[in-house]
């Protein structure tokens, strides 16, 4: 079945006249009639009753009409979309982030890229570090953002974006909320909430354990949203990266002697062609002044940039 056959069929079904349909399709009537006969042969029956001057749909034609119309519209839409992508009218971005990377870090860049394309289609994928690597390998994502991907793959390109510290976050009504600096001894009676979805969660817990905290009795949390809700309910305290978004109901505080830092990286696949949107976003992220931009937005102290040249 050819799309021009379907187009001719739909034209005749609309005007119920072979001559007028041929004029609309800008072909000769014999060519249109021959194409429809070929379609009828493939479908195994007549689609029209030839009654001069009009043509009428047969029972088979009536049943096939909505199916062929849907088929033709889908094919036409696919061609138009492909043409829009090729011309740059439509842009697509497929990006994978680990659960511990806050999407709000990308919003200003996405807002800027939005003005560069008439239409944009975003696809955001979430997973742990291993899953982000798999998204990149399989081509489901063009770019990845994670604190660390241990995957040893020679086609995995890595660009450091920034390095950040970790801070304690507590409910604003918690007794520790009034203090600017906190010692580890102050935390020994507190219930800890462990961010097991963070790539550096194990390292943070190891640092806390070295200072005498009972990490093994902490509550294990599986998502940032659950963590925020538990903190707002004052069920425990948590150690989170500087760039993690927190609502006004919570407060940050420095922990004296806490040795926990992470570098957030941008990942791509070497040698694989990227869309125009992905290439533009990559340049933006690699060239961003993270210290000024994120520090101002989040009110974070002690934030260090690790910009690399593009």
Backbone as numpy.savetxt, mean C-alpha at the origin, in Angstrom:
# Nx Ny Nz CAx CAy CAz Cx Cy Cz
-13.28 -15.81 -30.62 -14.12 -14.61 -30.62 -13.24 -13.37 -30.62
-13.50 -12.49 -31.58 -12.74 -11.26 -31.69 -13.58 -10.08 -31.17
-12.88 -9.07 -30.60 -13.61 -7.93 -30.04 -14.35 -7.14 -31.11
-13.84 -7.12 -32.35 -14.57 -6.37 -33.38 -15.89 -7.08 -33.72
-15.92 -8.41 -33.60 -17.17 -9.14 -33.81 -18.20 -8.76 -32.75
-17.74 -8.67 -31.52 -18.63 -8.30 -30.41 -19.12 -6.87 -30.60
-18.23 -5.99 -31.03 -18.61 -4.59 -31.25 -19.67 -4.48 -32.33
-19.52 -5.23 -33.42 -20.50 -5.22 -34.48 -21.84 -5.76 -33.99
-21.79 -6.83 -33.21 -23.02 -7.42 -32.67 -23.76 -6.40 -31.81
-23.05 -5.71 -30.95 -23.69 -4.73 -30.07 -24.28 -3.57 -30.86
-23.60 -3.19 -31.94 -24.11 -2.10 -32.76 -25.43 -2.49 -33.43
-25.49 -3.70 -33.99 -26.73 -4.16 -34.62 -27.83 -4.30 -33.58
-27.49 -4.82 -32.40 -28.48 -5.00 -31.34 -29.04 -3.66 -30.89
-28.24 -2.59 -31.01 -28.68 -1.29 -30.56 -29.59 -0.62 -31.59
-29.23 -0.67 -32.88 -30.00 0.04 -33.91 -30.95 -0.89 -34.67
-30.74 -2.22 -34.53 -31.59 -3.23 -35.18 -31.63 -3.04 -36.70
-30.47 -2.72 -37.24 -30.36 -2.54 -38.68 -28.90 -2.75 -39.08
-28.65 -3.68 -40.01 -27.27 -4.00 -40.39 -26.60 -2.84 -41.12
-27.34 -2.15 -41.97 -26.74 -1.05 -42.74 -26.34 0.09 -41.82
-27.23 0.50 -40.93 -26.92 1.59 -40.01 -25.79 1.19 -39.05
-25.79 -0.05 -38.62 -24.73 -0.51 -37.71 -23.38 -0.47 -38.41
-23.36 -0.84 -39.71 -22.10 -0.79 -40.46 -21.60 0.64 -40.58
-22.52 1.58 -40.80 -22.13 2.99 -40.88 -21.55 3.47 -39.55
-22.18 3.09 -38.44 -21.69 3.50 -37.11 -20.30 2.93 -36.84
-20.08 1.70 -37.29 -18.79 1.05 -37.03 -17.75 1.39 -38.09
-18.17 2.20 -39.09 -17.27 2.64 -40.15 -16.67 1.47 -40.93
-17.52 0.49 -41.26 -17.11 -0.66 -42.07 -18.19 -0.88 -43.12
-17.89 -1.69 -44.12 -18.90 -2.02 -45.12 -19.88 -3.02 -44.53
-21.09 -3.03 -45.09 -22.09 -3.95 -44.57 -21.68 -5.41 -44.76
-21.09 -5.79 -45.91 -20.66 -7.18 -46.05 -19.64 -7.60 -45.00
-18.72 -6.68 -44.66 -17.72 -7.00 -43.63 -18.38 -7.22 -42.27
-19.34 -6.35 -41.94 -20.05 -6.49 -40.66 -20.87 -7.78 -40.65
-21.57 -8.05 -41.75 -22.39 -9.27 -41.81 -21.52 -10.52 -41.69
-20.39 -10.52 -42.38 -19.48 -11.67 -42.33 -18.95 -11.89 -40.91
-18.60 -10.81 -40.22 -18.07 -10.93 -38.84 -19.13 -11.49 -37.90
-20.38 -11.05 -38.07 -21.45 -11.54 -37.19 -21.75 -13.01 -37.48
-21.68 -13.41 -38.76 -21.88 -14.82 -39.08 -20.79 -15.69 -38.47
-19.56 -15.19 -38.45 -18.47 -15.93 -37.81 -18.72 -16.07 -36.31
-19.25 -14.99 -35.70 -19.57 -15.04 -34.27 -20.70 -16.04 -34.02
-21.71 -16.04 -34.88 -22.81 -16.99 -34.72 -22.32 -18.42 -34.85
-21.36 -18.64 -35.75 -20.81 -19.99 -35.93 -20.09 -20.46 -34.67
-19.38 -19.53 -34.05 -18.68 -19.88 -32.81 -19.64 -20.16 -31.67
-20.74 -19.41 -31.62 -21.70 -19.57 -30.53 -22.73 -20.66 -30.82
-22.78 -21.14 -32.05 -23.64 -22.27 -32.36 -25.08 -21.95 -32.64
-25.39 -20.75 -33.13 -26.77 -20.42 -33.45 -26.91 -18.99 -33.93
-28.05 -18.69 -34.54 -28.31 -17.33 -35.03 -28.52 -16.36 -33.87
-27.94 -15.18 -34.01 -28.12 -14.12 -33.02 -29.22 -13.14 -33.45
-29.47 -13.07 -34.75 -30.48 -12.14 -35.28 -31.40 -12.87 -36.26
-32.63 -12.40 -36.33 -33.54 -12.75 -37.40 -33.49 -11.62 -38.42
-33.08 -11.93 -39.64 -32.94 -10.90 -40.67 -34.31 -10.61 -41.26
-34.96 -9.59 -40.80 -36.27 -9.17 -41.28 -36.16 -7.75 -41.83
-36.20 -7.63 -43.13 -36.05 -6.30 -43.74 -37.27 -5.43 -43.43
-36.98 -4.13 -43.12 -35.65 -3.49 -43.06 -34.97 -3.66 -41.70
-35.68 -4.24 -40.72 -35.13 -4.34 -39.37 -34.55 -5.73 -39.12
-33.75 -5.81 -38.06 -33.24 -7.09 -37.58 -33.69 -7.26 -36.14
-34.01 -8.48 -35.76 -34.50 -8.74 -34.41 -33.59 -9.77 -33.73
-33.37 -9.54 -32.44 -32.56 -10.50 -31.68 -33.31 -11.81 -31.50
-32.63 -12.91 -31.72 -33.21 -14.21 -31.42 -33.14 -14.47 -29.92
-33.69 -15.59 -29.49 -33.60 -15.95 -28.06 -32.14 -16.06 -27.64
-31.32 -16.69 -28.49 -29.89 -16.79 -28.18 -29.26 -15.40 -28.13
-29.65 -14.55 -29.07 -29.09 -13.19 -29.10 -29.43 -12.41 -27.85
-30.67 -12.57 -27.38 -31.10 -11.86 -26.16 -30.31 -12.34 -24.94
-30.07 -13.65 -24.89 -29.33 -14.19 -23.74 -27.84 -13.82 -23.80
-27.31 -13.72 -25.01 -25.89 -13.41 -25.15 -25.61 -11.92 -25.01
-26.62 -11.08 -25.27 -26.38 -9.64 -25.30 -25.74 -9.09 -24.02
-26.29 -9.34 -22.80 -25.66 -8.78 -21.60 -24.26 -9.33 -21.34
-24.04 -10.59 -21.73 -22.71 -11.18 -21.51 -21.68 -10.57 -22.46
-22.06 -10.43 -23.72 -21.12 -9.85 -24.68 -20.90 -8.35 -24.41
-21.93 -7.68 -23.94 -21.77 -6.26 -23.60 -20.79 -6.10 -22.44
-20.94 -6.96 -21.42 -20.02 -6.91 -20.28 -18.60 -7.23 -20.72
-18.45 -8.22 -21.59 -17.13 -8.60 -22.10 -16.49 -7.44 -22.86
-17.27 -6.79 -23.71 -16.73 -5.68 -24.52 -16.35 -4.49 -23.64
-17.19 -4.15 -22.67 -16.89 -3.02 -21.79 -15.66 -3.28 -20.94
-15.50 -4.54 -20.50 -14.31 -4.88 -19.72 -13.05 -4.75 -20.56
-13.11 -5.22 -21.80 -11.94 -5.12 -22.69 -11.63 -3.66 -23.00
-12.67 -2.88 -23.25 -12.47 -1.45 -23.54 -11.88 -0.73 -22.33
-12.41 -1.05 -21.15 -11.87 -0.44 -19.93 -10.43 -0.80 -19.70
-10.06 -2.04 -19.99 -8.67 -2.48 -19.82 -7.74 -1.73 -20.76
-8.19 -1.55 -22.00 -7.36 -0.80 -22.96 -7.20 0.66 -22.54
-8.28 1.25 -22.09 -8.22 2.66 -21.66 -7.30 2.82 -20.45
-7.41 1.87 -19.51 -6.55 1.95 -18.32 -5.09 1.79 -18.70
-4.80 0.83 -19.59 -3.42 0.61 -20.02 -2.88 1.85 -20.72
-3.72 2.48 -21.54 -3.31 3.70 -22.24 -3.04 4.84 -21.26
-3.88 4.92 -20.21 -3.70 5.97 -19.21 -2.40 5.78 -18.44
-2.08 4.53 -18.12 -0.83 4.26 -17.41 0.36 4.63 -18.30
0.26 4.24 -19.56 1.36 4.48 -20.48 1.60 5.97 -20.69
0.54 6.75 -20.75 0.66 8.18 -20.99 0.98 8.97 -19.73
0.90 8.30 -18.57 1.19 8.98 -17.31 -0.01 9.64 -16.68
-1.20 9.47 -17.29 -2.40 10.06 -16.71 -2.79 9.35 -15.42
-2.49 8.06 -15.33 -2.78 7.28 -14.13 -1.48 6.74 -13.57
-1.30 6.87 -12.28 -0.11 6.36 -11.62 -0.47 5.32 -10.58
0.42 4.39 -10.34 0.18 3.34 -9.35 1.37 3.23 -8.41
1.07 3.00 -7.16 2.12 2.81 -6.17 1.77 1.61 -5.30
2.66 0.62 -5.31 2.50 -0.56 -4.46 3.67 -0.57 -3.48
3.37 -0.37 -2.21 4.42 -0.24 -1.21 4.09 -1.10 0.01
5.10 -1.80 0.51 4.92 -2.68 1.67 5.63 -2.08 2.88
4.96 -2.12 4.02 5.52 -1.58 5.26 5.39 -2.62 6.37
6.38 -2.65 7.23 6.24 -3.50 8.40 5.25 -2.86 9.37
4.72 -3.67 10.27 3.69 -3.20 11.20 4.19 -2.07 12.09
5.51 -1.98 12.28 6.05 -0.99 13.22 6.35 0.35 12.57
6.15 0.47 11.26 6.41 1.74 10.57 5.09 2.49 10.43
5.07 3.72 10.94 3.85 4.52 10.95 3.59 5.10 9.56
2.41 4.82 9.03 2.06 5.31 7.70 2.02 6.83 7.63
1.80 7.49 8.76 1.73 8.96 8.76 3.04 9.59 8.27
4.15 8.84 8.35 5.42 9.36 7.86 5.38 9.59 6.35
4.53 8.85 5.65 4.48 8.95 4.19 3.44 9.95 3.69
2.48 10.31 4.54 1.34 11.09 4.08 1.76 12.39 3.37
2.66 13.20 3.91 3.03 14.44 3.20 3.64 14.16 1.83
4.42 13.09 1.72 5.02 12.74 0.43 3.96 12.26 -0.55
3.00 11.49 -0.04 1.91 11.03 -0.91 1.05 12.21 -1.36
0.88 13.17 -0.47 0.11 14.35 -0.82 0.81 15.13 -1.93
2.13 15.16 -1.87 2.89 15.87 -2.90 2.84 15.12 -4.23
2.97 13.78 -4.17 2.96 12.99 -5.40 1.58 13.02 -6.04
0.56 13.23 -5.22 -0.81 13.27 -5.73 -1.00 14.39 -6.74
-0.25 15.46 -6.58 -0.38 16.61 -7.47 0.36 16.42 -8.80
1.14 15.34 -8.88 1.93 15.09 -10.09 1.19 14.22 -11.10
0.10 13.58 -10.67 -0.62 12.67 -11.55 -2.12 13.00 -11.50
-2.78 12.83 -12.63 -4.22 13.09 -12.67 -4.99 12.10 -11.80
-4.57 10.84 -11.85 -5.19 9.80 -11.03 -4.11 8.95 -10.40
-4.35 8.55 -9.17 -3.40 7.71 -8.46 -4.11 6.51 -7.88
-3.42 5.38 -7.90 -3.95 4.17 -7.29 -2.89 3.65 -6.32
-3.20 3.70 -5.03 -2.28 3.25 -4.00 -2.65 1.84 -3.54
-1.64 1.07 -3.25 -1.85 -0.23 -2.61 -0.81 -0.38 -1.51
-1.29 -0.42 -0.27 -0.39 -0.54 0.88 -0.51 -1.95 1.45
0.63 -2.59 1.61 0.69 -3.95 2.15 1.40 -3.91 3.50
0.91 -4.69 4.44 1.51 -4.75 5.77 1.98 -6.17 6.06
3.02 -6.27 6.86 3.54 -7.58 7.24 4.75 -7.42 8.14
5.32 -8.55 8.53 6.57 -8.48 9.27 7.72 -8.33 8.26
8.95 -8.29 8.76 10.08 -8.05 7.87 10.19 -9.12 6.79
9.97 -10.37 7.16 10.07 -11.46 6.18 8.98 -11.32 5.12
7.78 -10.94 5.54 6.68 -10.80 4.59 6.90 -9.62 3.64
7.48 -8.54 4.15 7.79 -7.40 3.29 8.80 -7.82 2.22
9.80 -8.62 2.61 10.77 -9.12 1.64 10.09 -9.98 0.58
9.13 -10.80 0.99 8.40 -11.65 0.04 7.55 -10.82 -0.91
6.93 -9.76 -0.40 6.15 -8.87 -1.27 7.04 -8.30 -2.38
8.26 -7.93 -2.01 9.20 -7.37 -2.98 9.65 -8.44 -3.97
9.96 -9.62 -3.47 10.43 -10.70 -4.33 9.40 -11.07 -5.39
8.15 -11.19 -4.95 7.08 -11.63 -5.85 6.55 -10.53 -6.75
7.04 -9.30 -6.55 6.58 -8.20 -7.38 5.25 -7.63 -6.94
4.76 -8.03 -5.77 3.51 -7.49 -5.26 3.69 -6.06 -4.75
4.92 -5.70 -4.42 5.25 -4.34 -3.99 6.50 -3.89 -4.74
6.54 -2.60 -5.09 7.72 -2.05 -5.74 8.72 -1.51 -4.74
8.20 -0.98 -3.63 9.05 -0.43 -2.58 8.66 -1.04 -1.25
9.62 -1.11 -0.35 9.36 -1.60 1.00 10.00 -0.68 2.02
9.36 -0.55 3.17 9.92 0.25 4.26 9.88 -0.59 5.52
11.04 -0.75 6.12 11.16 -1.58 7.32 12.38 -1.15 8.11
12.36 -1.45 9.38 13.53 -1.14 10.20 14.68 -2.08 9.87
14.34 -3.29 9.50 15.41 -4.25 9.20 14.82 -5.44 8.47
15.44 -5.81 7.36 15.10 -7.04 6.66 16.36 -7.89 6.61
16.32 -9.02 7.28 17.51 -9.87 7.38 17.68 -10.76 6.16
16.74 -10.69 5.22 16.78 -11.52 4.03 18.06 -11.25 3.24
18.83 -12.31 2.98 20.04 -12.18 2.18 19.70 -12.48 0.73
19.42 -11.42 -0.01 19.05 -11.54 -1.41 19.85 -10.52 -2.18
20.59 -10.97 -3.18 21.51 -10.07 -3.87 20.81 -9.01 -4.70
19.50 -9.13 -4.89 18.77 -8.13 -5.67 18.04 -7.12 -4.78
18.24 -7.22 -3.49 17.56 -6.32 -2.57 18.41 -5.07 -2.34
17.95 -3.94 -2.86 18.63 -2.65 -2.64 18.15 -2.04 -1.33
19.06 -1.42 -0.59 18.73 -0.85 0.72 19.25 0.58 0.79
18.37 1.50 1.21 18.76 2.90 1.41 18.30 3.33 2.81
19.23 3.63 3.73 18.84 4.11 5.07 18.13 5.46 4.96
17.01 5.60 5.67 16.26 6.85 5.68 16.57 7.67 6.92
16.42 7.06 8.10 16.71 7.79 9.34 16.92 6.79 10.47
17.59 7.29 11.51 17.82 6.49 12.72 17.13 7.19 13.88
16.45 6.42 14.70 15.67 7.01 15.79 15.88 6.23 17.09
15.58 6.90 18.19 15.65 6.30 19.52 14.28 5.76 19.92
14.24 5.11 21.08 12.99 4.63 21.66 12.72 5.40 22.94
11.45 5.61 23.23 11.04 6.30 24.45 9.93 5.53 25.14
9.75 5.85 26.40 8.64 5.27 27.16 7.37 6.07 26.87
6.26 5.37 26.71 4.96 6.02 26.52 4.02 5.51 27.61
3.34 6.47 28.28 2.43 6.12 29.37 1.15 6.94 29.22
0.12 6.53 29.92 -1.11 7.30 29.99 -0.80 8.66 30.63
-1.43 9.73 30.14 -1.12 11.07 30.64 -1.44 11.25 32.12
-2.30 10.35 32.65 -2.65 10.42 34.07 -1.80 9.48 34.91
-0.89 8.77 34.29 0.00 7.86 35.02 0.97 8.68 35.86
1.35 8.21 37.06 2.31 8.95 37.91 3.62 9.28 37.21
4.06 8.42 36.26 5.32 8.69 35.58 5.19 9.78 34.52
3.96 10.12 34.17 3.75 11.11 33.11 4.25 12.49 33.49
4.36 12.78 34.77 4.78 14.10 35.22 6.30 14.25 35.22
7.01 13.18 34.93 8.47 13.22 34.99 9.06 13.28 33.60
10.06 14.11 33.43 10.73 14.24 32.14 11.70 13.09 31.89
12.35 12.61 32.93 13.29 11.50 32.81 12.96 10.42 33.83
13.13 9.18 33.39 12.76 8.05 34.23 13.92 7.07 34.29
14.15 6.49 35.46 15.17 5.47 35.63 14.54 4.08 35.51
15.39 3.09 35.25 14.89 1.72 35.13 14.27 1.23 36.42
14.78 1.72 37.55 14.22 1.28 38.83 12.76 1.70 38.96
12.39 2.80 38.29 11.00 3.28 38.33 10.06 2.35 37.56
10.62 1.53 36.68 9.80 0.69 35.82 9.65 -0.74 36.35
10.36 -1.08 37.40 10.36 -2.47 37.86 9.03 -2.92 38.41
8.19 -1.98 38.81 6.86 -2.35 39.32 5.77 -2.13 38.27
6.16 -1.71 37.07 5.18 -1.41 36.04 4.93 -2.63 35.15
3.70 -2.71 34.64 3.36 -3.76 33.69 3.76 -3.31 32.28
4.65 -4.07 31.66 5.15 -3.70 30.34 4.26 -4.27 29.23
4.14 -3.52 28.15 3.43 -3.96 26.96 4.49 -4.15 25.87
4.67 -5.38 25.40 5.72 -5.68 24.43 5.19 -5.62 23.00
5.85 -4.83 22.17 5.48 -4.69 20.76 6.16 -5.80 19.95
5.61 -7.00 19.97 6.24 -8.14 19.32 6.24 -8.03 17.79
5.44 -7.12 17.24 5.38 -6.95 15.80 6.51 -6.06 15.29
7.26 -5.45 16.20 8.37 -4.58 15.81 9.62 -5.42 15.54
10.33 -5.08 14.44 11.54 -5.82 14.10 12.59 -5.75 15.21
12.57 -4.66 15.97 13.55 -4.47 17.04 12.96 -4.79 18.42
11.78 -5.40 18.42 11.15 -5.71 19.71 12.01 -6.57 20.59
12.65 -7.58 20.01 13.49 -8.49 20.79 14.69 -7.76 21.37
15.27 -6.83 20.61 16.43 -6.08 21.10 16.03 -5.12 22.22
14.87 -4.50 22.06 14.40 -3.60 23.12 14.16 -4.40 24.40
13.51 -5.55 24.28 13.26 -6.39 25.45 14.56 -6.86 26.09
15.55 -7.15 25.26 16.85 -7.59 25.79 17.50 -6.48 26.61
17.39 -5.24 26.11 17.96 -4.11 26.84 17.22 -3.90 28.17
15.91 -4.04 28.15 15.14 -3.89 29.39 15.46 -5.00 30.38
15.64 -6.20 29.87 15.95 -7.34 30.73 17.31 -7.15 31.40
18.26 -6.59 30.67 19.60 -6.35 31.23 19.56 -5.37 32.40
18.53 -4.54 32.44 18.41 -3.55 33.53 17.43 -4.03 34.61
17.19 -5.32 34.64 16.43 -5.88 35.74 14.92 -5.88 35.60
14.40 -5.58 34.40 12.94 -5.57 34.23 12.45 -6.97 33.84
11.29 -7.34 34.37 10.72 -8.66 34.13 9.94 -8.65 32.81
10.70 -8.70 31.72 10.08 -8.64 30.40 9.24 -9.88 30.11
9.62 -11.00 30.69 8.91 -12.26 30.42 7.47 -12.23 30.93
7.15 -11.32 31.81 5.79 -11.20 32.33 5.02 -10.05 31.66
5.56 -9.54 30.57 4.90 -8.42 29.89 3.71 -8.93 29.07
2.81 -8.01 28.77 1.69 -8.33 27.89 2.20 -8.28 26.44
1.92 -9.31 25.65 2.37 -9.35 24.27 1.30 -8.74 23.36
1.69 -7.71 22.62 0.76 -6.96 21.78 1.05 -7.25 20.31
0.00 -7.34 19.50 0.16 -7.73 18.10 -0.03 -6.59 17.11
-0.48 -5.43 17.56 -0.68 -4.32 16.63 -0.56 -2.99 17.35
-0.23 -1.95 16.59 -0.08 -0.61 17.17 -1.41 -0.09 17.72
-2.49 -0.42 17.04 -3.80 0.03 17.50 -4.14 -0.58 18.86
-3.86 -1.87 19.03 -4.11 -2.50 20.33 -3.25 -1.88 21.41
-2.01 -1.56 21.05 -1.10 -0.95 22.02 -1.66 0.38 22.51
-2.11 1.23 21.58 -2.64 2.54 21.95 -3.85 2.38 22.87
-4.73 1.46 22.55 -5.94 1.28 23.36 -5.59 0.82 24.78
-4.61 -0.06 24.90 -4.21 -0.54 26.23 -3.52 0.58 27.02
-2.72 1.38 26.33 -2.08 2.51 27.02 -3.11 3.53 27.47
-4.10 3.79 26.63 -5.14 4.74 27.00 -5.97 4.22 28.17
-6.07 2.91 28.28 -6.79 2.31 29.41 -5.92 2.21 30.65
-4.65 2.67 30.52 -3.69 2.64 31.63 -3.47 1.22 32.14
-3.42 0.27 31.22 -3.19 -1.13 31.58 -1.70 -1.44 31.65
-0.89 -0.60 31.10 0.55 -0.83 31.14 1.31 0.33 30.53
2.63 0.15 30.41 3.49 1.15 29.78 4.24 0.46 28.65
4.75 1.25 27.70 5.41 0.65 26.53 6.60 1.49 26.10
7.56 0.82 25.48 8.71 1.49 24.88 8.51 1.47 23.37
8.43 2.65 22.78 8.11 2.76 21.35 9.12 3.66 20.66
9.25 3.55 19.33 10.16 4.43 18.60 9.66 5.87 18.58
10.58 6.80 18.38 10.24 8.22 18.40 9.15 8.58 17.39
9.15 7.92 16.23 8.23 8.31 15.17 6.84 7.69 15.30
6.63 6.85 16.30 5.30 6.27 16.48 4.31 7.37 16.85
3.17 7.39 16.18 2.15 8.40 16.48 1.41 8.04 17.76
1.26 9.01 18.63 0.50 8.78 19.86 -0.53 9.90 20.02
-1.69 9.58 20.56 -2.74 10.60 20.75 -2.43 11.48 21.95
-3.16 12.57 22.12 -2.93 13.48 23.26 -3.19 12.84 24.62
-3.86 11.70 24.64 -4.14 11.01 25.90 -2.91 10.32 26.48
-1.83 10.27 25.69 -0.61 9.61 26.13 0.55 10.61 26.18
1.60 10.21 26.87 2.77 11.09 26.99 4.04 10.29 26.86
5.06 10.92 26.25 6.39 10.31 26.09 7.30 10.73 27.24
8.28 9.89 27.51 9.30 10.23 28.51 10.57 9.46 28.18
11.73 10.08 28.44 13.01 9.42 28.22 13.34 8.50 29.38
13.95 7.36 29.06 14.40 6.43 30.09 15.93 6.49 30.13
16.47 6.90 31.27 17.91 7.04 31.42 18.60 5.69 31.21
19.57 5.67 30.27 20.36 4.46 30.06 19.76 3.47 29.08
18.60 3.80 28.49 17.97 2.88 27.54 18.77 2.89 26.24
19.37 1.76 25.92 20.18 1.65 24.71 19.37 0.93 23.64
18.56 1.67 22.94 17.71 1.08 21.89 17.54 2.10 20.78
18.01 1.75 19.61 17.89 2.60 18.43 17.58 1.71 17.24
16.95 2.28 16.25 16.71 1.52 15.02 16.86 2.44 13.82
17.27 1.86 12.71 17.36 2.59 11.45 16.26 2.08 10.53
15.46 3.00 10.03 14.38 2.66 9.11 14.92 2.79 7.68
14.74 1.74 6.89 15.30 1.68 5.55 14.22 1.64 4.48
14.60 2.12 3.30 13.78 1.96 2.10 14.38 0.83 1.29
13.53 -0.07 0.79 14.00 -1.22 0.03 13.39 -1.23 -1.36
14.16 -1.72 -2.31 13.69 -1.91 -3.67 14.38 -3.11 -4.27
13.98 -3.47 -5.47 14.57 -4.62 -6.15 15.45 -4.13 -7.29
16.72 -4.48 -7.24 17.68 -4.02 -8.25 17.34 -4.61 -9.61
17.40 -3.76 -10.64 17.20 -4.21 -12.00 15.76 -4.35 -12.42
14.81 -4.12 -11.52 13.40 -4.25 -11.87 12.84 -2.88 -12.20
12.14 -2.79 -13.34 11.58 -1.51 -13.77 10.49 -1.06 -12.81
10.52 0.22 -12.44 9.53 0.78 -11.52 8.59 1.71 -12.26
7.39 1.86 -11.71 6.45 2.82 -12.28 6.95 4.23 -12.01
6.37 5.18 -12.73 6.77 6.58 -12.55 6.48 7.04 -11.13
5.38 6.57 -10.56 5.03 6.98 -9.19 6.04 6.43 -8.20
6.37 5.15 -8.32 7.33 4.54 -7.39 8.68 5.22 -7.47
9.12 5.55 -8.67 10.42 6.22 -8.84 10.40 7.60 -8.18
9.29 8.32 -8.35 9.19 9.65 -7.75 9.15 9.57 -6.23
8.39 8.61 -5.69 8.31 8.45 -4.24 9.67 8.05 -3.68
10.37 7.18 -4.37 11.70 6.77 -3.92 12.63 7.96 -3.82
12.62 8.82 -4.82 13.48 10.02 -4.78 13.08 10.94 -3.62
11.78 11.09 -3.40 11.32 11.94 -2.31 11.79 11.42 -0.95
11.60 10.13 -0.73 11.94 9.55 0.57 13.44 9.58 0.82
14.22 9.30 -0.21 15.68 9.29 -0.03 16.23 10.70 0.15
15.55 11.69 -0.40 16.05 13.06 -0.30 15.41 13.89 0.80
14.50 13.28 1.58 13.76 14.04 2.60 14.66 14.41 3.77
14.40 15.57 4.34 15.07 15.99 5.57 14.24 15.47 6.73
14.48 14.24 7.11 13.65 13.58 8.11 13.74 14.25 9.48
14.92 14.72 9.84 15.10 15.33 11.16 14.21 16.56 11.31
14.21 17.41 10.32 13.40 18.62 10.39 11.92 18.29 10.21
11.64 17.42 9.25 10.26 17.14 8.90 9.53 16.35 9.97
10.08 15.20 10.37 9.40 14.35 11.35 9.52 14.95 12.74
10.68 15.50 13.06 10.85 16.07 14.38 9.86 17.18 14.65
9.59 18.01 13.62 8.65 19.11 13.79 7.22 18.59 13.90
6.90 17.54 13.11 5.53 17.02 13.09 5.19 16.27 14.36
6.17 15.53 14.89 5.88 14.67 16.03 6.36 15.25 17.36
7.12 16.35 17.30 7.65 16.92 18.52 8.66 16.02 19.19
9.47 15.32 18.39 10.40 14.33 18.91 11.75 14.98 19.18
12.38 14.57 20.24 13.72 15.03 20.57 14.71 13.91 20.31
15.95 14.28 20.04 16.99 13.29 19.88 16.85 12.48 18.60
16.23 13.04 17.59 16.00 12.33 16.34 17.18 12.61 15.41
17.70 11.55 14.80 18.87 11.72 13.94 18.54 11.31 12.53
19.00 12.09 11.58 18.78 11.78 10.17 19.95 10.98 9.64
19.63 10.04 8.75 20.67 9.25 8.10 20.45 9.32 6.59
20.42 10.53 6.05 20.13 10.72 4.65 21.29 10.15 3.81
20.92 9.65 2.67 21.92 9.19 1.72 21.70 9.90 0.41
22.75 10.07 -0.34 22.59 10.74 -1.63 21.88 9.82 -2.59
21.13 10.41 -3.51 20.40 9.62 -4.48 21.25 9.32 -5.70
